[in-house]
Amino acid sequence: MNEIYSTVIPQAPYIIGAYGLIWVALLGFVGMVFNRLRRMEKELAVLEESLKRREQA
């Protein structure tokens, strides 16, 4: 068991860094998707308003 821990523990900072990088990338991706979703909802609202005006005319 000591042999396993002596092999794994020195690599811990790299493992922690890799997991941190994955989380940052994942959160960045989710943020980008959320931002695009908000923009698309705004565009959809504008199009719906335009259609309502066209139907009334």
C-alpha positions as CSV (number, residue, x, y, z in Angstrom):
1,M,0.0,0.0,0.0
2,N,2.8,2.4,0.8
3,E,4.2,1.8,-2.6
4,I,1.0,2.8,-4.3
5,Y,0.6,6.0,-2.2
6,S,4.2,7.0,-2.8
7,T,3.5,6.7,-6.6
8,V,0.2,8.6,-6.6
9,I,0.7,11.3,-4.0
10,P,3.5,13.2,-5.8
11,Q,1.2,13.4,-8.8
12,A,-1.7,14.9,-6.8
13,P,-1.1,18.5,-7.8
14,Y,-1.3,17.6,-11.5
15,I,-4.5,15.6,-10.9
16,I,-6.0,18.5,-9.0
17,G,-5.0,20.9,-11.7
18,A,-6.4,18.7,-14.4
19,Y,-9.8,18.4,-12.6
20,G,-9.8,22.2,-12.0
21,L,-9.1,22.9,-15.7
22,I,-11.9,20.5,-16.7
23,W,-14.3,22.3,-14.3
24,V,-13.3,25.7,-15.6
25,A,-13.8,24.6,-19.2
26,L,-17.1,23.0,-18.4
27,L,-18.4,26.2,-16.7
28,G,-17.1,28.3,-19.5
29,F,-19.0,26.1,-22.0
30,V,-22.2,26.3,-20.0
31,G,-21.8,30.0,-19.8
32,M,-21.4,30.3,-23.5
33,V,-24.5,28.2,-24.1
34,F,-26.5,30.2,-21.6
35,N,-25.5,33.4,-23.3
36,R,-26.4,32.2,-26.8
37,L,-29.8,31.0,-25.4
38,R,-30.5,34.4,-24.0
39,R,-29.7,36.0,-27.4
40,M,-31.9,33.6,-29.2
41,E,-34.8,34.2,-26.9
42,K,-34.4,38.0,-27.5
43,E,-34.4,37.4,-31.3
44,L,-37.5,35.1,-31.0
45,A,-39.3,37.8,-29.0
46,V,-38.5,40.4,-31.7
47,L,-39.8,38.0,-34.4
48,E,-42.9,37.2,-32.5
49,E,-43.6,40.9,-32.1
50,S,-43.0,41.5,-35.8
51,L,-45.5,38.7,-36.7
52,K,-48.1,40.2,-34.4
53,R,-47.7,43.5,-36.1
54,R,-47.9,41.9,-39.5
55,E,-51.1,40.0,-38.6
56,Q,-52.8,43.2,-37.3
57,A,-52.0,45.2,-40.4
